[in-house]
Amino acid sequence: MSSEAVSRRSFIGLAGVASAGLLLFGRSQGSAAPMHFAVVRSPADWKHELGPQRYAVLREAATEPPFSSPLLKEHRKGTFVCAGCANALFSSATKFESGTGWPSFWKPLPRAVVTRPDHSLVFERTEVLCARCGGHLGHVFDDGPKPTGLRYCMNGLSLSFKPA
């Protein structure tokens, strides 16, 4: 691995630590174009179903603290699904240890996620949303392993695991 990739991952990891306070405060969706999803609920219904921490991540785009998710150590065969609507998102076969503190995958399942630009920090990122309910999952970066070269860096609170 090149020192440039390590430095970039270190920077992203530090940015995540610095923004961990977003778990409490979330971020504004700003002027992003509206998207339409099959599963739609009122904020009150989402809050009741998800609880405060998952609601903050999935519905307000907060970020959980790095290294806090038990899913980091999940290595069984199975499927990672959206904690909001149970949409199948990632196969365990695409999970890898990125060292960033969040569950990471190199490829989502077909038609499982959608993306949009995220301008909430100094630099632009690509936000990843559940294609079924629009829940905020995390971000995708171009520093992942082969064969895709992508790193889907997901909040563990946005996911549930279904063993095979």
C-alpha positions as CSV (number, residue, x, y, z in Angstrom):
1,M,0.0,0.0,0.0
2,S,1.4,3.4,-0.9
3,S,2.1,6.1,1.7
4,E,-0.3,8.3,-0.2
5,A,-3.2,5.8,0.4
6,V,-2.2,5.5,4.1
7,S,-2.1,9.3,4.5
8,R,-5.4,9.6,2.8
9,R,-7.0,7.0,5.0
10,S,-5.5,8.6,8.0
11,F,-6.9,12.0,7.0
12,I,-10.3,10.5,6.4
13,G,-10.1,8.6,9.7
14,L,-9.2,11.8,11.6
15,A,-11.9,13.7,9.8
16,G,-14.3,11.1,11.0
17,V,-13.1,11.4,14.6
18,A,-13.4,15.2,14.3
19,S,-16.9,14.9,13.0
20,A,-18.0,12.3,15.5
21,G,-20.0,15.0,17.3
22,L,-22.4,14.8,14.3
23,L,-24.0,11.8,16.0
24,L,-25.6,14.3,18.3
25,F,-26.2,17.1,15.9
26,G,-26.5,15.6,12.4
27,R,-26.3,17.8,9.4
28,S,-28.6,19.7,7.2
29,Q,-29.5,18.1,3.9
30,G,-29.0,21.5,2.4
31,S,-30.2,22.1,-1.2
32,A,-29.8,18.5,-2.4
33,A,-32.3,17.6,-5.1
34,P,-35.3,15.7,-3.6
35,M,-35.3,12.0,-4.1
36,H,-38.3,9.6,-3.9
37,F,-38.3,6.3,-2.1
38,A,-40.7,3.3,-1.8
39,V,-40.7,3.4,2.0
40,V,-41.9,6.7,3.4
41,R,-42.7,7.4,7.0
42,S,-43.3,10.5,9.1
43,P,-40.4,11.7,11.3
44,A,-42.4,10.7,14.4
45,D,-42.8,7.2,13.0
46,W,-39.1,6.9,12.1
47,K,-38.1,8.1,15.6
48,H,-40.4,5.6,17.2
49,E,-39.2,2.7,15.1
50,L,-35.5,3.5,15.1
51,G,-34.7,5.0,18.5
52,P,-32.7,8.2,18.9
53,Q,-29.2,7.0,17.8
54,R,-30.3,5.1,14.6
55,Y,-32.7,8.0,13.8
56,A,-29.9,10.5,14.0
57,V,-27.8,8.4,11.6
58,L,-30.4,7.1,9.2
59,R,-32.7,10.1,9.0
60,E,-30.4,13.1,9.9
61,A,-27.2,11.9,8.3
62,A,-25.3,11.9,11.6
63,T,-22.1,9.8,12.0
64,E,-21.5,7.3,14.7
65,P,-18.1,7.4,16.5
66,P,-15.4,5.4,14.8
67,F,-14.7,1.9,16.2
68,S,-18.0,1.9,18.1
69,S,-19.9,-0.6,15.9
70,P,-20.1,-4.3,16.9
71,L,-20.5,-5.0,13.1
72,L,-16.8,-4.2,12.7
73,K,-16.1,-7.7,14.1
74,E,-18.9,-9.4,12.2
75,H,-17.2,-12.0,9.9
76,R,-20.0,-14.6,9.4
77,K,-21.5,-15.3,6.0
78,G,-24.7,-13.4,5.5
79,T,-26.2,-10.1,4.4
80,F,-26.0,-6.6,5.8
81,V,-29.4,-4.9,5.5
82,C,-30.8,-1.4,6.1
83,A,-31.7,-1.0,9.8
84,G,-34.6,1.2,8.7
85,C,-36.4,-1.0,6.1
86,A,-34.5,-4.3,6.0
87,N,-33.4,-3.8,2.4
88,A,-30.5,-6.1,1.5
89,L,-27.5,-3.8,1.0
90,F,-24.1,-5.7,1.1
91,S,-23.0,-9.3,1.0
92,S,-20.6,-10.3,3.7
93,A,-18.3,-11.5,0.8
94,T,-17.6,-7.8,0.0
95,K,-16.8,-6.7,3.5
96,F,-13.1,-5.9,4.3
97,E,-11.1,-4.4,7.1
98,S,-10.4,-0.8,6.1
99,G,-8.9,0.4,9.4
100,T,-11.1,3.5,9.4
101,G,-13.4,2.5,12.3
102,W,-16.5,1.8,10.3
103,P,-17.8,-1.3,8.5
104,S,-16.5,-1.2,4.9
105,F,-17.5,-2.9,1.7
106,W,-16.1,-2.9,-1.8
107,K,-19.4,-3.3,-3.6
108,P,-23.2,-3.1,-2.7
109,L,-25.8,-5.5,-3.9
110,P,-27.4,-4.6,-7.3
111,R,-29.8,-1.6,-7.0
112,A,-29.5,-1.6,-3.2
113,V,-28.1,1.9,-2.8
114,V,-28.2,5.3,-4.4
115,T,-25.6,8.1,-4.1
116,R,-25.6,11.9,-4.1
117,P,-23.0,14.6,-3.6
118,D,-22.4,15.7,0.0
119,H,-21.0,19.2,0.7
120,S,-21.4,19.1,4.5
121,L,-17.6,19.2,5.1
122,V,-14.8,21.3,3.5
123,F,-14.3,18.7,0.8
124,E,-17.0,17.0,-1.3
125,R,-17.9,13.4,-0.5
126,T,-20.4,11.0,-2.0
127,E,-23.2,10.1,0.3
128,V,-24.7,6.6,0.2
129,L,-28.4,6.1,0.8
130,C,-30.6,3.0,1.0
131,A,-32.4,2.8,-2.3
132,R,-35.6,1.7,-0.7
133,C,-36.1,4.1,2.2
134,G,-33.5,6.8,1.6
135,G,-31.7,6.2,4.9
136,H,-28.2,7.7,5.2
137,L,-25.8,4.8,5.3
138,G,-22.4,6.5,5.0
139,H,-20.1,7.5,2.2
140,V,-18.2,5.9,-0.7
141,F,-14.5,6.7,-1.5
142,D,-12.2,5.6,-4.3
143,D,-9.5,4.1,-2.1
144,G,-10.8,0.6,-1.6
145,P,-9.5,-2.8,-2.7
146,K,-9.8,-4.5,-6.1
147,P,-11.8,-5.4,-8.0
148,T,-13.8,-2.1,-7.7
149,G,-11.3,0.2,-6.0
150,L,-14.2,1.5,-3.9
151,R,-14.7,1.7,-0.1
152,Y,-18.3,2.0,1.0
153,C,-17.7,3.3,4.5
154,M,-21.0,2.6,6.4
155,N,-22.3,3.5,9.8
156,G,-22.9,0.4,11.8
157,L,-26.0,1.9,13.2
158,S,-27.5,2.1,9.7
159,L,-27.1,-1.6,9.3
160,S,-28.3,-4.9,10.7
161,F,-26.8,-8.3,9.9
162,K,-28.7,-11.4,8.7
163,P,-26.6,-14.5,8.9
164,A,-26.8,-17.0,6.0
